[in-house]
Amino acid sequence: MSVRGIRGAITVDVNEEQPILQATIDVLNGIVTENSVSPEDICSVLITVTTDLDAAFPARAIREMEGWELVPLMCAVEVPVKGSLERCIRLMVLVNTDKTQAEIHHIYMGEAAALRPDLGKS
């Protein structure tokens, strides 16, 4: 069994608590569904947000999901590169799996689909 990273990203329209929390749930659910993983398979989740999103901690949404209470979560601020995508939440989910790198499905939603059109499934 290997540890694999699964990427996901999503954008929100406004810097408000509920849209940030809902978008976090949406992209995580996409990752979980497309890769057939459960919280027990997850090593940890790193979540970054762009500096224009400060209305909520995205990890809070995940902690409130049933079965996710013990999964280690960490929030951080994305590197603020000029001209980069705004209002973006990114996830790096580290998972124990027998899947190969090629079998992993990365999830990019909303405007974030432009970040990695070669990898993403929106």
Beta strands, then each sheet from edge to edge (+ up, - down):
strand 1: 2-11
strand 2: 42-49
strand 3: 73-77
strand 4: 88-97
strand 5: 106-108
strand 6: 120-121
sheet 1: 3+ 2+ 4- 1+ 5+ 6+
end
